[in-house]
Amino acid sequence: MCMGLENRHLESDTLLPNHRDILLGNALKDLTSDSDVLAIYLAGSLARGTFDN
């Protein structure tokens, strides 16, 4: 039973980097189009691209 759950999560986890890239792209697009935003600062693992997959 646990093995089935683990496999299901492993499959969905492989899609996370793609979803993360889409979300980040949408956020950056929104922020860069807003004239009230003066700067965007990405830091940590998100900026380095070394986040957990």
C-alpha positions, -999 to +999 in steps of 0.1 A: +000+000+000+027+025+009+047+017-022+017+026-045+014+060-028+051+066-030+052+058-067+022+081-074+039+110-056+072+103-074+054+106-107+037+139-098+069+152-083+086+149-117+063+176-130+071+201-102+101+218-120+079+225-150+051+240-129+077+260-109+091+275-141+057+284-153+047+301-120+080+320-118+077+331-154+042+344-148+052+362-116+081+378-133+060+388-163+034+404-140+060+422-119+080+436-148+048+449-164+039+468-132+052+504-133+050+505-095+075+477-091+110+493-089+130+461-085+128+423-084+152+404-063+155+366-066+177+349-040+186+316-025+180+283-043+154+298-066+180+323-080+207+296-081+184+270-096+194+245-070+160+239-055+148+204-046+133+184-074 
